[in-house]
Structure formats: structure tokens, C-alpha cells
Amino acid sequence: MVRALETAWDGEAVQPSSRFTRAFHPTPKAGFTPSMGLIAGFHDPVTTHLAILSALAGPEAVRGSYEEATDHRYLWHESGERHLPLT
């Protein structure tokens, strides 16, 4: 979903589109444009999901949320807990 939003962004707004996207997930370097929040599960440290979350919320916020999840034994992966990092 995030890739689709980023592809439909024209620099000022998200425009209706029916095209295919080859956009890579947003990264801390590239950042986000139209997305203001993202509901995400907790994933292993070497996944691209963390790059997306770090691009949105910043590495420190992501690290803090994962420390909280670990400390309180949150569930991981698809059937686990969710968090909502906001910009």
C-alpha cells in the first residue's frame, strides 16, 4: 500500500492511477511523501520493514518501540501486536 501511495504522489497530491509500480519501499534516506502513518507489525531486525518504519518515524523511535515490545513480550510477525508510528 505504501509503495502504491508513493508512486501515485505527483509532488503535491496523490493522483488516481492504475499503473504498475516499481518503487522500492521508502527508506530513511529517501523518506516519505504522502504517508503520515503506518500500522505495522513487529518483524525481524534484517527485514525491509524496518527501513520503511525508520523512514517514517526515525530510527530512534523504531528502536524504542522494539525495546518496549521486547521488554513486554509482545507477539511478532503477522499474527502479533501492531504499532502505529506517526510523523
C-alpha positions as CSV (number, residue, x, y, z in Angstrom):
1,M,0.0,0.0,0.0
2,V,2.8,2.4,0.9
3,R,4.5,1.8,-2.4
4,A,1.3,2.5,-4.3
5,L,0.8,5.8,-2.5
6,E,4.4,6.8,-3.1
7,T,4.0,6.0,-6.8
8,A,0.7,8.0,-7.1
9,W,2.2,11.0,-5.5
10,D,2.9,13.8,-8.0
11,G,4.8,16.1,-5.7
12,E,1.7,17.9,-4.4
13,A,-1.1,15.3,-4.1
14,V,-1.9,11.6,-4.6
15,Q,-3.4,11.2,-8.1
16,P,-5.7,8.4,-9.2
17,S,-3.6,5.8,-11.1
18,S,-3.9,2.3,-12.5
19,R,-0.3,1.7,-13.3
20,F,2.3,-0.8,-12.0
21,T,4.8,0.4,-9.5
22,R,8.5,-0.5,-9.4
23,A,9.1,1.9,-6.5
24,F,11.2,0.4,-3.7
25,H,9.9,0.8,-0.2
26,P,10.6,4.3,1.3
27,T,13.9,4.4,3.1
28,P,15.4,6.7,5.8
29,K,17.4,8.4,3.0
30,A,14.5,8.8,0.5
31,G,11.8,9.5,3.2
32,F,8.1,9.5,2.7
33,T,5.9,12.0,0.9
34,P,2.2,11.4,1.2
35,S,2.1,8.9,4.1
36,M,1.6,10.2,7.6
37,G,1.3,7.0,9.5
38,L,1.7,3.3,9.1
39,I,0.2,0.4,11.0
40,A,2.9,-2.2,11.2
41,G,3.6,-5.5,12.9
42,F,6.9,-6.3,14.6
43,H,9.4,-8.0,12.3
44,D,12.9,-9.5,12.5
45,P,15.8,-6.9,12.5
46,V,17.1,-7.7,9.0
47,T,13.8,-7.0,7.1
48,T,13.0,-4.1,4.8
49,H,10.0,-3.4,7.1
50,L,12.4,-1.6,9.5
51,A,13.7,0.6,6.7
52,I,10.1,1.7,6.0
53,L,9.4,2.4,9.7
54,S,12.7,4.2,10.2
55,A,11.9,6.4,7.2
56,L,8.6,7.4,8.7
57,A,9.2,7.6,12.4
58,G,13.0,7.8,12.6
59,P,15.5,5.1,13.8
60,E,15.3,6.2,17.5
61,A,11.5,5.8,17.6
62,V,11.6,2.4,15.9
63,R,14.4,1.2,18.3
64,G,12.3,2.4,21.3
65,S,9.2,0.7,20.1
66,Y,11.1,-2.6,19.6
67,E,12.7,-2.3,23.1
68,E,9.2,-1.8,24.5
69,A,7.9,-4.8,22.6
70,T,10.8,-7.0,23.7
71,D,10.5,-5.8,27.4
72,H,6.8,-6.6,27.5
73,R,6.9,-9.8,25.4
74,Y,4.8,-8.5,22.5
75,L,3.9,-11.1,19.8
76,W,5.7,-10.8,16.5
77,H,5.0,-11.3,12.8
78,E,1.6,-11.5,11.0
79,S,-0.4,-12.6,14.0
80,G,1.4,-10.4,16.5
81,E,0.9,-7.0,18.0
82,R,0.7,-3.8,15.9
83,H,2.1,-0.3,16.4
84,L,1.4,3.0,14.7
85,P,4.4,5.2,14.2
86,L,3.3,8.7,13.2
87,T,5.2,11.6,11.7
